[in-house]
């Protein structure tokens, strides 16, 4: 298992976490920005190559972040969903995002350890 297959997912999840931690606005607004600016780019499974359980978690997160249709053509689904989101749902989705981020960090750590081991034994 090489590090590269998880590199893009890691990069996008780091960006999403940066918005969640340092971004301006409410948790709902930060989730909308993180979804639109970073997570949406992972919507194609060929881009992230995550294991099925993590891919399912990502797909579920994206579905919940885009569950409301925009009312105007100038709006987007992330913003429309955020406006209608309860604080409890926002908290749950933020926790899901953080868990996904930690899982990808662990995948990369395991891949790096395996690569180091293979280099040492060759």
Beta strands, then each sheet from edge to edge (+ up, - down):
end
